[in-house]
Amino acid sequence: MSEDSGDAGLQAPPPKRGRRRWILAIATVAIAGLAAGLLVWAPWHHPPVAPAAVFATSRTATSVLVSWPKSKGGGVPDHYLVLRDGRQVGSVPASRTSFTDTGLAPGSRHRYAIRAEAGGERSAASVKTAVVTTITPSPVGLAVAAATWTTVKLRWSPSPLGPVPDEYKISNGDSSVGIVSGTADSYEVTGLAPGGINQYQVTAVWGSAVSGPSAPVRAGTLSPPVSGDVTVKVDTVSAPGGGATPTVGQKWSESWQFTPHCSATRCVLTLAIPVRASGGHTGAPYTITLRGSGRRYTGSVRAQISTCASSVKQANTVTLRIAAKGAVTDGWWPAWTGTMQFNAPYTAFAGGYCPASSWSFAVTYSS
């Protein structure tokens, strides 16, 4: 038995050339094992895939709701990134598939895309994008606040879906009526004809963006209380007596001409000399200007109406008051009543005189 018999189980190291092969074999196994590990864990590090579609809707003038389906394929995303016009404006966890973009301008156009993010790796922007223009909401609640014979006051409210505009434009059909600040909520149209009806609309303006017109409203000015030729009934209420005419109880009808018509504050009335009361009265028709206040007009004028001693003309003072009777229909007086008074001055003539005298009349009109 040799001295080396106790080491019979040991192998001597290979020669130098064989030793290199041995080291290379071990390295090859290590690299193969590492590659196998990568193959096992690589799916968790694959980049995610962007959503296949994007949808965008403007619900207000300053916001857009963006939505998309869940990403399919690649790594499972943990976030979605929202891009507006190529720039990221939002990020949501993967459990959400929508985002509301705010702070936009009315009437502005934007393009939205989505990126998926997983473990710090991001997908490309979605191929399909959504293009949307923010709305420009119209004013609401346009109505007539007040009307006179020549004016109409309109009132409205801003849309709850938009910010305060720069200005409002008021139009009548295709014609512009006026422009007011965006903080205003009313406008008075002036210089209109009495009894006319027009249709109005209001639009809101933000810079170059303009809303659609509001719902239209028909607005009419008040009709003239009295206009044109009317037939008035006259009833003598008091007279001076002594043979003067007309006498108490004497009645007749006569034509009064309101030209062109009564406005809110003024009437121009031409009266003819009463035909049936011509005894003691002479002269030509005369004109009296009436001043209006609410449902009443009052005026006076000096005119040659009565005569003294059958031949001496007198300058009478005529005072007239008329007021609406009953209901008023859109400004027009279907019926009215009033009082008229003639005052004749003391008049002296050769051989005598005529004392001061007066007549009172009740006047009525009914259509």
Short mmCIF file of the C-alpha atoms (twelve columns), coordinates in Angstrom:
data_MODEL
# 
_entry.id   MODEL 
# 
loop_
_atom_site.group_PDB 
_atom_site.id 
_atom_site.type_symbol 
_atom_site.label_atom_id 
_atom_site.label_alt_id 
_atom_site.label_comp_id 
_atom_site.label_asym_id 
_atom_site.label_seq_id 
_atom_site.Cartn_x 
_atom_site.Cartn_y 
_atom_site.Cartn_z 
_atom_site.pdbx_PDB_model_num 
ATOM 1   C CA . MET A 1   0.000    0.000   0.000   1 
ATOM 2   C CA . SER A 2   1.302    3.434   -1.041  1 
ATOM 3   C CA . GLU A 3   1.634    6.483   1.140   1 
ATOM 4   C CA . ASP A 4   -1.019   8.256   -0.899  1 
ATOM 5   C CA . SER A 5   -3.653   5.612   -0.437  1 
ATOM 6   C CA . GLY A 6   -5.437   7.738   2.190   1 
ATOM 7   C CA . ASP A 7   -6.146   10.470  -0.388  1 
ATOM 8   C CA . ALA A 8   -7.535   8.151   -2.960  1 
ATOM 9   C CA . GLY A 9   -10.886  10.143  -2.987  1 
ATOM 10  C CA . LEU A 10  -9.251   13.478  -3.889  1 
ATOM 11  C CA . GLN A 11  -8.718   14.607  -7.441  1 
ATOM 12  C CA . ALA A 12  -5.845   16.705  -8.447  1 
ATOM 13  C CA . PRO A 13  -6.678   20.047  -10.095 1 
ATOM 14  C CA . PRO A 14  -6.668   19.996  -13.855 1 
ATOM 15  C CA . PRO A 15  -3.755   21.291  -15.743 1 
ATOM 16  C CA . LYS A 16  -3.702   25.015  -16.642 1 
ATOM 17  C CA . ARG A 17  -5.494   24.640  -19.978 1 
ATOM 18  C CA . GLY A 18  -8.139   22.454  -18.459 1 
ATOM 19  C CA . ARG A 19  -8.463   24.861  -15.544 1 
ATOM 20  C CA . ARG A 20  -9.512   27.688  -17.930 1 
ATOM 21  C CA . ARG A 21  -12.163  25.482  -19.451 1 
ATOM 22  C CA . TRP A 22  -13.423  24.654  -15.987 1 
ATOM 23  C CA . ILE A 23  -13.739  28.357  -15.030 1 
ATOM 24  C CA . LEU A 24  -15.534  29.126  -18.305 1 
ATOM 25  C CA . ALA A 25  -17.969  26.317  -17.658 1 
ATOM 26  C CA . ILE A 26  -18.798  27.650  -14.222 1 
ATOM 27  C CA . ALA A 27  -19.290  31.214  -15.622 1 
ATOM 28  C CA . THR A 28  -21.523  29.873  -18.346 1 
ATOM 29  C CA . VAL A 29  -23.734  28.154  -15.793 1 
ATOM 30  C CA . ALA A 30  -23.894  31.358  -13.694 1 
ATOM 31  C CA . ILE A 31  -24.871  33.480  -16.702 1 
ATOM 32  C CA . ALA A 32  -27.463  30.943  -17.763 1 
ATOM 33  C CA . GLY A 33  -28.933  30.971  -14.275 1 
ATOM 34  C CA . LEU A 34  -29.067  34.779  -14.233 1 
ATOM 35  C CA . ALA A 35  -30.759  34.777  -17.622 1 
ATOM 36  C CA . ALA A 36  -33.299  32.282  -16.347 1 
ATOM 37  C CA . GLY A 37  -34.007  34.601  -13.408 1 
ATOM 38  C CA . LEU A 38  -34.562  37.491  -15.766 1 
ATOM 39  C CA . LEU A 39  -36.895  35.440  -17.828 1 
ATOM 40  C CA . VAL A 40  -38.896  34.682  -14.702 1 
ATOM 41  C CA . TRP A 41  -39.143  38.320  -13.476 1 
ATOM 42  C CA . ALA A 42  -39.119  40.241  -16.753 1 
ATOM 43  C CA . PRO A 43  -42.947  40.342  -17.234 1 
ATOM 44  C CA . TRP A 44  -43.267  42.544  -14.131 1 
ATOM 45  C CA . HIS A 45  -41.061  45.149  -15.722 1 
ATOM 46  C CA . HIS A 46  -42.590  45.281  -19.193 1 
ATOM 47  C CA . PRO A 47  -43.714  48.859  -20.035 1 
ATOM 48  C CA . PRO A 48  -47.489  49.349  -19.949 1 
ATOM 49  C CA . VAL A 49  -49.631  49.947  -23.008 1 
ATOM 50  C CA . ALA A 50  -51.589  53.194  -23.447 1 
ATOM 51  C CA . PRO A 51  -55.415  52.988  -23.433 1 
ATOM 52  C CA . ALA A 52  -56.898  52.296  -26.825 1 
ATOM 53  C CA . ALA A 53  -59.262  55.289  -26.821 1 
ATOM 54  C CA . VAL A 54  -59.840  58.664  -25.192 1 
ATOM 55  C CA . PHE A 55  -63.120  60.549  -24.784 1 
ATOM 56  C CA . ALA A 56  -63.546  64.212  -23.784 1 
ATOM 57  C CA . THR A 57  -66.657  66.245  -23.089 1 
ATOM 58  C CA . SER A 58  -66.977  69.874  -21.989 1 
ATOM 59  C CA . ARG A 59  -69.595  70.151  -19.251 1 
ATOM 60  C CA . THR A 60  -68.866  73.773  -18.392 1 
ATOM 61  C CA . ALA A 61  -67.157  76.679  -20.100 1 
ATOM 62  C CA . THR A 62  -64.005  76.139  -18.022 1 
ATOM 63  C CA . SER A 63  -63.740  72.347  -17.639 1 
ATOM 64  C CA . VAL A 64  -63.462  69.136  -19.656 1 
ATOM 65  C CA . LEU A 65  -64.232  65.586  -18.476 1 
ATOM 66  C CA . VAL A 66  -61.703  63.120  -19.948 1 
ATOM 67  C CA . SER A 67  -62.311  59.351  -19.781 1 
ATOM 68  C CA . TRP A 68  -60.745  56.192  -21.228 1 
ATOM 69  C CA . PRO A 69  -60.958  52.362  -21.036 1 
ATOM 70  C CA . LYS A 70  -58.452  50.419  -18.927 1 
ATOM 71  C CA . SER A 71  -55.086  49.690  -20.464 1 
ATOM 72  C CA . LYS A 72  -54.687  46.175  -21.911 1 
ATOM 73  C CA . GLY A 73  -51.400  44.401  -22.483 1 
ATOM 74  C CA . GLY A 74  -47.917  45.037  -21.154 1 
ATOM 75  C CA . GLY A 75  -47.242  45.813  -17.530 1 
ATOM 76  C CA . VAL A 76  -50.147  46.456  -15.221 1 
ATOM 77  C CA . PRO A 77  -50.337  50.251  -14.773 1 
ATOM 78  C CA . ASP A 78  -50.410  51.876  -11.384 1 
ATOM 79  C CA . HIS A 79  -51.223  55.369  -12.702 1 
ATOM 80  C CA . TYR A 80  -52.684  57.097  -15.741 1 
ATOM 81  C CA . LEU A 81  -51.276  60.425  -16.877 1 
ATOM 82  C CA . VAL A 82  -53.515  62.958  -18.638 1 
ATOM 83  C CA . LEU A 83  -52.008  65.099  -21.383 1 
ATOM 84  C CA . ARG A 84  -53.606  68.284  -22.711 1 
ATOM 85  C CA . ASP A 85  -52.106  69.646  -25.911 1 
ATOM 86  C CA . GLY A 86  -48.999  67.509  -25.324 1 
ATOM 87  C CA . ARG A 87  -48.403  68.578  -21.702 1 
ATOM 88  C CA . GLN A 88  -49.249  66.577  -18.593 1 
ATOM 89  C CA . VAL A 89  -52.049  68.223  -16.610 1 
ATOM 90  C CA . GLY A 90  -53.152  65.409  -14.341 1 
ATOM 91  C CA . SER A 91  -52.444  61.989  -12.819 1 
ATOM 92  C CA . VAL A 92  -54.890  59.462  -11.344 1 
ATOM 93  C CA . PRO A 93  -54.423  56.006  -9.822  1 
ATOM 94  C CA . ALA A 94  -55.108  53.040  -12.083 1 
ATOM 95  C CA . SER A 95  -58.365  52.380  -10.271 1 
ATOM 96  C CA . ARG A 96  -59.760  55.501  -11.960 1 
ATOM 97  C CA . THR A 97  -60.352  56.018  -15.653 1 
ATOM 98  C CA . SER A 98  -61.539  59.626  -15.753 1 
ATOM 99  C CA . PHE A 99  -60.224  63.101  -14.969 1 
ATOM 100 C CA . THR A 100 -61.770  66.575  -14.884 1 
ATOM 101 C CA . ASP A 101 -59.523  69.252  -16.325 1 
ATOM 102 C CA . THR A 102 -60.383  72.728  -14.989 1 
ATOM 103 C CA . GLY A 103 -59.300  76.349  -15.350 1 
ATOM 104 C CA . LEU A 104 -59.881  76.493  -19.097 1 
ATOM 105 C CA . ALA A 105 -61.129  79.423  -21.152 1 
ATOM 106 C CA . PRO A 106 -64.625  79.422  -22.692 1 
ATOM 107 C CA . GLY A 107 -64.593  78.469  -26.348 1 
ATOM 108 C CA . SER A 108 -61.019  77.121  -26.227 1 
ATOM 109 C CA . ARG A 109 -60.006  74.002  -28.243 1 
ATOM 110 C CA . HIS A 110 -57.869  71.251  -26.713 1 
ATOM 111 C CA . ARG A 111 -56.498  67.792  -27.601 1 
ATOM 112 C CA . TYR A 112 -56.278  65.098  -24.887 1 
ATOM 113 C CA . ALA A 113 -54.180  61.904  -24.743 1 
ATOM 114 C CA . ILE A 114 -53.402  59.354  -22.005 1 
ATOM 115 C CA . ARG A 115 -50.207  57.615  -20.877 1 
ATOM 116 C CA . ALA A 116 -50.145  54.518  -18.655 1 
ATOM 117 C CA . GLU A 117 -47.448  54.286  -15.968 1 
ATOM 118 C CA . ALA A 118 -46.193  51.083  -14.282 1 
ATOM 119 C CA . GLY A 119 -43.242  50.880  -11.904 1 
ATOM 120 C CA . GLY A 120 -41.829  54.126  -13.175 1 
ATOM 121 C CA . GLU A 121 -42.081  53.080  -16.807 1 
ATOM 122 C CA . ARG A 122 -44.491  54.961  -19.041 1 
ATOM 123 C CA . SER A 123 -46.274  54.043  -22.192 1 
ATOM 124 C CA . ALA A 124 -46.276  56.188  -25.266 1 
ATOM 125 C CA . ALA A 125 -49.143  58.666  -25.525 1 
ATOM 126 C CA . SER A 126 -52.344  57.057  -26.744 1 
ATOM 127 C CA . VAL A 127 -52.536  56.943  -30.512 1 
ATOM 128 C CA . LYS A 128 -56.160  57.910  -30.468 1 
ATOM 129 C CA . THR A 129 -56.765  61.343  -28.981 1 
ATOM 130 C CA . ALA A 130 -59.845  63.402  -28.178 1 
ATOM 131 C CA . VAL A 131 -60.357  66.951  -29.406 1 
ATOM 132 C CA . VAL A 132 -62.922  69.124  -27.619 1 
ATOM 133 C CA . THR A 133 -63.881  72.813  -27.485 1 
ATOM 134 C CA . THR A 134 -65.147  74.181  -24.196 1 
ATOM 135 C CA . ILE A 135 -68.715  75.400  -24.321 1 
ATOM 136 C CA . THR A 136 -69.821  79.031  -24.451 1 
ATOM 137 C CA . PRO A 137 -73.108  78.954  -22.519 1 
ATOM 138 C CA . SER A 138 -75.858  81.441  -23.333 1 
ATOM 139 C CA . PRO A 139 -77.453  83.792  -20.797 1 
ATOM 140 C CA . VAL A 140 -80.636  82.434  -19.227 1 
ATOM 141 C CA . GLY A 141 -83.957  83.804  -18.002 1 
ATOM 142 C CA . LEU A 142 -84.284  86.694  -20.451 1 
ATOM 143 C CA . ALA A 143 -87.518  88.540  -19.629 1 
ATOM 144 C CA . VAL A 144 -89.191  91.950  -19.796 1 
ATOM 145 C CA . ALA A 145 -88.649  93.816  -16.543 1 
ATOM 146 C CA . ALA A 146 -90.605  96.967  -17.424 1 
ATOM 147 C CA . ALA A 147 -92.091  98.829  -20.375 1 
ATOM 148 C CA . THR A 148 -93.244  102.360 -21.109 1 
ATOM 149 C CA . TRP A 149 -94.626  103.983 -24.237 1 
ATOM 150 C CA . THR A 150 -91.153  104.318 -25.750 1 
ATOM 151 C CA . THR A 151 -88.857  102.000 -23.733 1 
ATOM 152 C CA . VAL A 152 -88.461  98.335  -22.842 1 
ATOM 153 C CA . LYS A 153 -86.235  97.134  -20.001 1 
ATOM 154 C CA . LEU A 154 -84.796  93.629  -20.362 1 
ATOM 155 C CA . ARG A 155 -83.337  91.498  -17.576 1 
ATOM 156 C CA . TRP A 156 -81.424  88.174  -17.635 1 
ATOM 157 C CA . SER A 157 -79.100  85.953  -15.579 1 
ATOM 158 C CA . PRO A 158 -75.626  84.656  -16.428 1 
ATOM 159 C CA . SER A 159 -75.346  80.970  -17.235 1 
ATOM 160 C CA . PRO A 160 -74.358  78.843  -14.209 1 
ATOM 161 C CA . LEU A 161 -72.093  76.871  -16.564 1 
ATOM 162 C CA . GLY A 162 -69.693  79.690  -17.320 1 
ATOM 163 C CA . PRO A 163 -67.662  82.491  -15.754 1 
ATOM 164 C CA . VAL A 164 -68.651  86.149  -15.881 1 
ATOM 165 C CA . PRO A 165 -68.292  87.237  -19.527 1 
ATOM 166 C CA . ASP A 166 -66.457  90.317  -20.724 1 
ATOM 167 C CA . GLU A 167 -69.674  91.772  -22.111 1 
ATOM 168 C CA . TYR A 168 -73.222  91.073  -23.222 1 
ATOM 169 C CA . LYS A 169 -74.635  91.980  -26.624 1 
ATOM 170 C CA . ILE A 170 -78.339  92.714  -26.996 1 
ATOM 171 C CA . SER A 171 -79.882  92.238  -30.414 1 
ATOM 172 C CA . ASN A 172 -83.206  92.606  -32.171 1 
ATOM 173 C CA . GLY A 173 -83.158  89.999  -34.894 1 
ATOM 174 C CA . ASP A 174 -80.057  90.685  -36.979 1 
ATOM 175 C CA . SER A 175 -79.649  94.216  -35.613 1 
ATOM 176 C CA . SER A 176 -77.489  95.112  -32.627 1 
ATOM 177 C CA . VAL A 177 -79.341  97.081  -29.971 1 
ATOM 178 C CA . GLY A 178 -76.684  97.618  -27.332 1 
ATOM 179 C CA . ILE A 179 -73.638  96.304  -25.426 1 
ATOM 180 C CA . VAL A 180 -73.180  96.228  -21.640 1 
ATOM 181 C CA . SER A 181 -70.526  95.016  -19.231 1 
ATOM 182 C CA . GLY A 182 -70.429  91.340  -18.303 1 
ATOM 183 C CA . THR A 183 -71.324  92.291  -14.730 1 
ATOM 184 C CA . ALA A 184 -74.644  93.840  -15.849 1 
ATOM 185 C CA . ASP A 185 -77.899  91.907  -15.872 1 
ATOM 186 C CA . SER A 186 -80.260  94.381  -17.557 1 
ATOM 187 C CA . TYR A 187 -80.571  96.805  -20.456 1 
ATOM 188 C CA . GLU A 188 -83.142  99.445  -21.381 1 
ATOM 189 C CA . VAL A 189 -83.988  99.814  -25.059 1 
ATOM 190 C CA . THR A 190 -85.058  103.398 -25.773 1 
ATOM 191 C CA . GLY A 191 -86.471  105.432 -28.633 1 
ATOM 192 C CA . LEU A 192 -89.149  102.902 -29.539 1 
ATOM 193 C CA . ALA A 193 -92.541  103.596 -31.050 1 
ATOM 194 C CA . PRO A 194 -95.571  103.237 -28.761 1 
ATOM 195 C CA . GLY A 195 -97.560  100.059 -29.163 1 
ATOM 196 C CA . GLY A 196 -94.788  98.228  -31.021 1 
ATOM 197 C CA . ILE A 197 -93.551  94.672  -30.413 1 
ATOM 198 C CA . ASN A 198 -89.998  93.434  -30.976 1 
ATOM 199 C CA . GLN A 199 -88.103  90.222  -30.299 1 
ATOM 200 C CA . TYR A 200 -84.855  90.404  -28.332 1 
ATOM 201 C CA . GLN A 201 -81.960  88.046  -27.551 1 
ATOM 202 C CA . VAL A 202 -78.754  88.359  -25.528 1 
ATOM 203 C CA . THR A 203 -75.340  86.758  -26.144 1 
ATOM 204 C CA . ALA A 204 -72.314  86.508  -23.845 1 
ATOM 205 C CA . VAL A 205 -68.789  87.377  -25.028 1 
ATOM 206 C CA . TRP A 206 -65.432  86.188  -23.642 1 
ATOM 207 C CA . GLY A 207 -62.682  87.714  -25.749 1 
ATOM 208 C CA . SER A 208 -63.190  86.266  -29.222 1 
ATOM 209 C CA . ALA A 209 -65.533  83.539  -27.973 1 
ATOM 210 C CA . VAL A 210 -69.249  84.262  -28.298 1 
ATOM 211 C CA . SER A 211 -72.134  82.239  -26.908 1 
ATOM 212 C CA . GLY A 212 -75.205  81.330  -28.853 1 
ATOM 213 C CA . PRO A 213 -78.163  83.694  -28.396 1 
ATOM 214 C CA . SER A 214 -80.413  83.309  -25.391 1 
ATOM 215 C CA . ALA A 215 -83.973  82.137  -25.755 1 
ATOM 216 C CA . PRO A 216 -85.851  85.014  -27.434 1 
ATOM 217 C CA . VAL A 217 -88.371  87.207  -25.671 1 
ATOM 218 C CA . ARG A 218 -91.114  89.321  -27.263 1 
ATOM 219 C CA . ALA A 219 -91.305  92.756  -25.704 1 
ATOM 220 C CA . GLY A 220 -93.773  95.477  -26.538 1 
ATOM 221 C CA . THR A 221 -93.975  99.117  -25.622 1 
ATOM 222 C CA . LEU A 222 -97.190  100.342 -24.082 1 
ATOM 223 C CA . SER A 223 -99.904  101.437 -26.436 1 
ATOM 224 C CA . PRO A 224 -100.810 105.153 -26.342 1 
ATOM 225 C CA . PRO A 225 -103.464 105.831 -23.683 1 
ATOM 226 C CA . VAL A 226 -105.344 107.938 -26.240 1 
ATOM 227 C CA . SER A 227 -104.613 108.487 -29.918 1 
ATOM 228 C CA . GLY A 228 -106.203 109.606 -33.161 1 
ATOM 229 C CA . ASP A 229 -109.751 110.919 -33.519 1 
ATOM 230 C CA . VAL A 230 -112.172 110.008 -30.742 1 
ATOM 231 C CA . THR A 231 -115.802 110.895 -30.235 1 
ATOM 232 C CA . VAL A 232 -116.408 112.369 -26.781 1 
ATOM 233 C CA . LYS A 233 -119.715 112.871 -25.009 1 
ATOM 234 C CA . VAL A 234 -120.103 116.247 -23.313 1 
ATOM 235 C CA . ASP A 235 -122.642 116.978 -20.535 1 
ATOM 236 C CA . THR A 236 -123.149 120.512 -19.206 1 
ATOM 237 C CA . VAL A 237 -122.876 120.339 -15.427 1 
ATOM 238 C CA . SER A 238 -123.004 124.047 -14.542 1 
ATOM 239 C CA . ALA A 239 -123.666 127.299 -16.436 1 
ATOM 240 C CA . PRO A 240 -123.770 130.994 -15.479 1 
ATOM 241 C CA . GLY A 241 -127.508 131.368 -16.269 1 
ATOM 242 C CA . GLY A 242 -129.042 134.663 -17.414 1 
ATOM 243 C CA . GLY A 243 -129.667 133.292 -20.868 1 
ATOM 244 C CA . ALA A 244 -126.108 132.066 -21.414 1 
ATOM 245 C CA . THR A 245 -125.732 128.878 -23.395 1 
ATOM 246 C CA . PRO A 246 -125.157 126.023 -23.192 1 
ATOM 247 C CA . THR A 247 -127.468 125.429 -20.250 1 
ATOM 248 C CA . VAL A 248 -127.281 122.846 -17.497 1 
ATOM 249 C CA . GLY A 249 -128.198 119.389 -18.738 1 
ATOM 250 C CA . GLN A 250 -127.463 120.137 -22.365 1 
ATOM 251 C CA . LYS A 251 -125.538 117.224 -23.926 1 
ATOM 252 C CA . TRP A 252 -123.844 116.582 -27.242 1 
ATOM 253 C CA . SER A 253 -120.995 114.653 -28.890 1 
ATOM 254 C CA . GLU A 254 -117.932 116.177 -30.496 1 
ATOM 255 C CA . SER A 255 -114.709 115.036 -32.126 1 
ATOM 256 C CA . TRP A 256 -111.418 115.351 -30.285 1 
ATOM 257 C CA . GLN A 257 -108.197 114.774 -32.144 1 
ATOM 258 C CA . PHE A 258 -105.106 113.533 -30.282 1 
ATOM 259 C CA . THR A 259 -102.197 114.032 -32.642 1 
ATOM 260 C CA . PRO A 260 -100.108 112.040 -32.970 1 
ATOM 261 C CA . HIS A 261 -100.929 110.317 -29.678 1 
ATOM 262 C CA . CYS A 262 -100.544 110.622 -25.933 1 
ATOM 263 C CA . SER A 263 -97.172  109.661 -24.543 1 
ATOM 264 C CA . ALA A 264 -96.426  108.932 -20.911 1 
ATOM 265 C CA . THR A 265 -96.079  112.616 -20.122 1 
ATOM 266 C CA . ARG A 266 -97.712  114.622 -22.884 1 
ATOM 267 C CA . CYS A 267 -100.843 114.849 -25.045 1 
ATOM 268 C CA . VAL A 268 -101.611 117.356 -27.796 1 
ATOM 269 C CA . LEU A 269 -105.369 117.682 -28.249 1 
ATOM 270 C CA . THR A 270 -107.319 119.657 -30.829 1 
ATOM 271 C CA . LEU A 271 -110.967 120.408 -30.011 1 
ATOM 272 C CA . ALA A 272 -113.650 121.741 -32.280 1 
ATOM 273 C CA . ILE A 273 -116.210 124.326 -31.174 1 
ATOM 274 C CA . PRO A 274 -119.314 122.422 -30.003 1 
ATOM 275 C CA . VAL A 275 -121.824 122.517 -32.853 1 
ATOM 276 C CA . ARG A 276 -124.915 121.973 -30.726 1 
ATOM 277 C CA . ALA A 277 -123.776 124.554 -28.230 1 
ATOM 278 C CA . SER A 278 -123.072 127.206 -30.852 1 
ATOM 279 C CA . GLY A 279 -125.436 129.726 -29.338 1 
ATOM 280 C CA . GLY A 280 -123.173 132.175 -27.563 1 
ATOM 281 C CA . HIS A 281 -120.039 130.355 -28.779 1 
ATOM 282 C CA . THR A 282 -117.939 131.056 -31.812 1 
ATOM 283 C CA . GLY A 283 -114.366 130.796 -33.049 1 
ATOM 284 C CA . ALA A 284 -112.173 128.122 -34.597 1 
ATOM 285 C CA . PRO A 285 -110.908 124.810 -33.230 1 
ATOM 286 C CA . TYR A 286 -108.193 125.196 -30.611 1 
ATOM 287 C CA . THR A 287 -105.313 123.074 -29.340 1 
ATOM 288 C CA . ILE A 288 -104.511 122.248 -25.745 1 
ATOM 289 C CA . THR A 289 -101.412 120.507 -24.420 1 
ATOM 290 C CA . LEU A 290 -101.962 118.035 -21.597 1 
ATOM 291 C CA . ARG A 291 -99.321  116.872 -19.145 1 
ATOM 292 C CA . GLY A 292 -99.433  113.263 -17.983 1 
ATOM 293 C CA . SER A 293 -98.966  111.795 -14.551 1 
ATOM 294 C CA . GLY A 294 -99.812  108.138 -14.048 1 
ATOM 295 C CA . ARG A 295 -103.379 107.540 -15.224 1 
ATOM 296 C CA . ARG A 296 -104.246 111.218 -15.519 1 
ATOM 297 C CA . TYR A 297 -103.665 114.158 -17.919 1 
ATOM 298 C CA . THR A 298 -104.219 117.845 -17.157 1 
ATOM 299 C CA . GLY A 299 -103.809 121.033 -19.184 1 
ATOM 300 C CA . SER A 300 -105.156 124.497 -19.898 1 
ATOM 301 C CA . VAL A 301 -105.153 127.033 -22.730 1 
ATOM 302 C CA . ARG A 302 -106.593 130.459 -23.593 1 
ATOM 303 C CA . ALA A 303 -108.882 130.443 -26.631 1 
ATOM 304 C CA . GLN A 304 -111.650 132.626 -28.061 1 
ATOM 305 C CA . ILE A 305 -114.773 130.586 -27.491 1 
ATOM 306 C CA . SER A 306 -117.609 132.651 -25.948 1 
ATOM 307 C CA . THR A 307 -119.037 135.999 -26.993 1 
ATOM 308 C CA . CYS A 308 -120.434 138.838 -24.898 1 
ATOM 309 C CA . ALA A 309 -123.581 140.667 -26.011 1 
ATOM 310 C CA . SER A 310 -123.678 138.457 -29.094 1 
ATOM 311 C CA . SER A 311 -120.781 140.185 -30.819 1 
ATOM 312 C CA . VAL A 312 -117.900 140.857 -28.423 1 
ATOM 313 C CA . LYS A 313 -115.400 137.984 -28.510 1 
ATOM 314 C CA . GLN A 314 -113.986 136.803 -25.213 1 
ATOM 315 C CA . ALA A 315 -110.713 135.033 -24.478 1 
ATOM 316 C CA . ASN A 316 -111.710 132.055 -22.375 1 
ATOM 317 C CA . THR A 317 -109.479 129.953 -20.178 1 
ATOM 318 C CA . VAL A 318 -110.126 126.285 -20.869 1 
ATOM 319 C CA . THR A 319 -109.028 123.715 -18.287 1 
ATOM 320 C CA . LEU A 320 -109.266 119.990 -19.033 1 
ATOM 321 C CA . ARG A 321 -108.633 116.944 -16.857 1 
ATOM 322 C CA . ILE A 322 -109.055 113.356 -18.080 1 
ATOM 323 C CA . ALA A 323 -108.328 110.035 -16.328 1 
ATOM 324 C CA . ALA A 324 -108.523 106.362 -17.215 1 
ATOM 325 C CA . LYS A 325 -111.700 104.564 -16.227 1 
ATOM 326 C CA . GLY A 326 -111.521 100.889 -15.304 1 
ATOM 327 C CA . ALA A 327 -108.840 98.513  -16.532 1 
ATOM 328 C CA . VAL A 328 -106.005 99.675  -18.757 1 
ATOM 329 C CA . THR A 329 -105.115 97.302  -21.599 1 
ATOM 330 C CA . ASP A 330 -101.373 97.357  -22.305 1 
ATOM 331 C CA . GLY A 331 -101.274 101.101 -21.670 1 
ATOM 332 C CA . TRP A 332 -104.312 101.917 -23.779 1 
ATOM 333 C CA . TRP A 333 -107.354 103.482 -22.125 1 
ATOM 334 C CA . PRO A 334 -110.490 101.701 -23.412 1 
ATOM 335 C CA . ALA A 335 -112.554 104.206 -21.421 1 
ATOM 336 C CA . TRP A 336 -111.911 107.483 -19.663 1 
ATOM 337 C CA . THR A 337 -113.717 110.347 -17.988 1 
ATOM 338 C CA . GLY A 338 -112.893 113.921 -17.215 1 
ATOM 339 C CA . THR A 339 -113.979 117.471 -16.529 1 
ATOM 340 C CA . MET A 340 -113.701 120.565 -18.696 1 
ATOM 341 C CA . GLN A 341 -114.219 124.149 -17.563 1 
ATOM 342 C CA . PHE A 342 -114.668 127.396 -19.557 1 
ATOM 343 C CA . ASN A 343 -113.943 130.631 -17.704 1 
ATOM 344 C CA . ALA A 344 -114.991 133.886 -19.400 1 
ATOM 345 C CA . PRO A 345 -113.504 137.156 -18.045 1 
ATOM 346 C CA . TYR A 346 -115.383 140.332 -17.128 1 
ATOM 347 C CA . THR A 347 -115.846 142.133 -20.438 1 
ATOM 348 C CA . ALA A 348 -116.922 145.779 -20.869 1 
ATOM 349 C CA . PHE A 349 -118.335 147.157 -24.083 1 
ATOM 350 C CA . ALA A 350 -120.031 150.363 -25.238 1 
ATOM 351 C CA . GLY A 351 -123.191 150.699 -23.244 1 
ATOM 352 C CA . GLY A 352 -122.630 147.822 -20.840 1 
ATOM 353 C CA . TYR A 353 -120.560 144.855 -19.710 1 
ATOM 354 C CA . CYS A 354 -120.681 141.095 -19.298 1 
ATOM 355 C CA . PRO A 355 -119.779 139.698 -15.874 1 
ATOM 356 C CA . ALA A 356 -117.178 136.968 -15.386 1 
ATOM 357 C CA . SER A 357 -118.767 133.606 -15.928 1 
ATOM 358 C CA . SER A 358 -117.893 129.923 -16.177 1 
ATOM 359 C CA . TRP A 359 -119.217 126.591 -17.483 1 
ATOM 360 C CA . SER A 360 -118.400 123.115 -16.259 1 
ATOM 361 C CA . PHE A 361 -118.759 119.983 -18.370 1 
ATOM 362 C CA . ALA A 362 -118.403 116.275 -17.760 1 
ATOM 363 C CA . VAL A 363 -116.665 114.466 -20.617 1 
ATOM 364 C CA . THR A 364 -116.621 110.710 -21.212 1 
ATOM 365 C CA . TYR A 365 -115.206 108.303 -23.767 1 
ATOM 366 C CA . SER A 366 -115.757 104.591 -24.273 1 
ATOM 367 C CA . SER A 367 -114.438 102.516 -27.162 1 
# 
